[in-house]
Amino acid sequence: MNTILTTLLFSLLQIYPVVLDDSPTRVESDLDPQMEIMGTLRPKSVSEISTSRWTVDCGGMDREHADWRAVRGYVAPLGIGRVRQQAGWARCEKDPGMYDFAYLDQCVFDAQKMGVKVWMELSYGNPRYEGGGGRHLNAGFPSSEEGLQAWDRWVRAMAEHYKGVVVDWCIWNEPNGKTSGNTIEQATDFAVRTAEILREVIPDAHIDAFALTEADPEWIEPFVKELQKRGKAHLFNTIAYHHYKHNPDKGYEEIEESRRIVAKYAPNLRLKQGEGGTQSEWCRNGALGNTFWTEHTQAKYDLRRSLGDLGHGDDTEVFHLCDLEYRAVKRHWGLLRYGLLKTTGQADGYRVLKVKKAYYAIQNAVSVFNDAWECVSPATTSTIEIEGAAMTAVYDWKDKATGTPVVLFWDASRMPQREDVTRPAKVTVEGGPVKNPVWVDVLTGNAYKITEDMISIKGDKTVYSVPAYDSPVFITSQDILTLDQSWYVREGKYMKQYKHE
């Protein structure tokens, strides 16, 4: 790209103001655990941490549902080091043989400047070719020889254009959609031909075979069997799946079954969650639509979905950075409020109206559950016991540098609720108590002191008597956390004087 044009592009990208709250009270909640607060998790920008297992969705821009320029300033402060982008063949090639990557360049090279990677999804057809397919969800693969050859040329042009910049690639969004008309045989042929082009141009590419509507064993099994039969499994690294359930803790059974199938027929592949989240208000359309979500329940949902994925051993993706304006598709129509940012539609420049509670909640989660910590054991094999909640999700983590344990848990018995009602819980873990123990609410980022009377020893195990509710919390040592204690300084230094006077 010409240096002058690049400089002009980046200067134009700066016109949208960014307003973020980094105060300890950025997330409002009526949660009251009746414990002494010790500080609040300090948000960390992408330059401060490594978050290789997180992705935030910035897709839909290929169909002009959103605009990168309006939301770009909110990417790096979130802390997530990878964004999903959908290439959109029809937008790149409006005239046969003439490729215009400008709208993608503004995201890809801007993200690179921020230190953020791009996961590029090659999706949707091009109606400018007979049999080239449509440019919207469930439009189906290109079907004619002319359309397929044109697809191949475009994929090659994409790979050559972004070689050395984009490593992560995905082939087609939701090919198993009920109305797409795609068969597994067609999908296998299509995925293989596309992956072979990518591998030829970018040998070290990380390639996802599809982003499925769900981790459906009935779709995945014949696909990996066919890959094994053809000797083509080596072309792929991952199968991405989408995960939409009203209770975000439901549906892991089919994921685990799909994982067993993949391990049997294509053991070099693994699964990853490639799209998951919910809306922040009632919307008539879209996944999980016609449900009275709020910003508060959205924040809880996004946390449970993301941390649940990581706890099951999969990478996770937050859908979406901003709200999306869908047009001309019956199933999706109007502004759909999946975003961490509340935004306007096309007529008003897609501008940001406000930062939602879910943005700060995810920011809190990413600030601690990043590459500095690891999940010690999969959710299915955890030895931690919790009493007091009807159905509890529990995940066993640790800090890599110090080995300090981190016990993450929440009430998973139903979909997130508007109220923050806690229940007394007893969390039993192996080993002795951690030093300077705290109970941390991921939603608000607040860390509370666990006092001696809340801890008991049971043989070679430690029992913590702490609250639990329908949003993620964790127990660990305050020593491994970076807390904002500015409120504490004010309380100690100024409020005492005020009270004295």
Order of alpha helices (4+ residues) and beta strands (2+ residues): alpha-beta-beta-alpha-alpha-beta-alpha-alpha-beta-alpha-beta-alpha-beta-alpha-beta-alpha-beta-alpha-beta-beta-beta-beta-beta-alpha-beta-beta-beta-beta-beta-beta-beta-beta-beta-beta-beta-alpha-alpha
